[in-house]
Amino acid sequence: MESQGEKPAEADRVRVTPQLLKSRSGEFALESILLLKLRGLGLVDLGCLGECLGLEWLDLSGNALTQLGPLASLRQLLVLNVADNRLTALEPLAACENLQSLNAAGNLLATPGQLQCLAGLRGLEYLRLRDPLARLSNPLCSSPSYWAAVRELLPGLKVIDGERVTGRGSEFYQLCRDLDSSLRPSPSPGPGATEAQPWVEPGYWESWPPRSSSILEEACRQFQHTLQECHDLDRQARDSLAQAERALSPAGTTSSFVF
């Protein structure tokens, strides 16, 4: 599978080195690196990447990786993208106990059994093994039972291939899958196939006569009446304030109250 992006041919870009990690992260100490993007560099060897003990977010997509051995020491890793590589196994990820999101689309994973190593990751909620938009997949995704097998093997997942399977919104995705299945043409419809029926009753789309404006007119009248009452109350309030001012002021002097 052809990887996306440019992949430099220089020898020092094929293997992860301390110099590469420092230049990419801007950090001097490898254990201080929290976020690292190594996409599309033609990497075939992760080298010293396992020394980035504080790493939480890692993008290794679009390389030529065949194994992930050094990642076993990344206990703080939360998000990992290894899409568009040549991986046939994910066993080292079993040690990434805090992993929450994994994108492994576009590799060579052939059976659901190769995901067994992820079963112990209690925090893993997001898994992607195929990406239709990027045209990336794995051989195991072609199986009709792929979806059910992954859910059974990893029941803690909330999102598989971008579709929510548990929690809020999962019913919507299930409805879409059921609808998609029902719209697929039957291989042998036969003479007893159900004839398509209209969704709405005849005449549903016909124009309706304009509704009476009596409701709107009544609302306007009530609004005018309420507005008039407000004006009356305002006038009464001003009169009451004026009377109070005269009662509190000494005879023949100007009031110092300001209302």
Secondary structure, DSSP 8 states (H G I E B T S, - for coil): ---SS-----GGGTB--HHHHHHHH--SSGGG--EEE-TTS---B-GGGGG-TT--EEE-TTS-----GGGGG-TT--EEE--SS--S--GGGGG-TT--EEE--SS---SGGGGGGGTT-TT--EEES-BTTTTB--GGGGSTTHHHHHHHH-TT-SEETTEE-SSTTHHHHHHHHHHHHHHS--S---TT------SS-TTTTS------SHHHHHHHHHHHHHHHHHHHHHHHHHHHHHHHHHHHS-TTS------
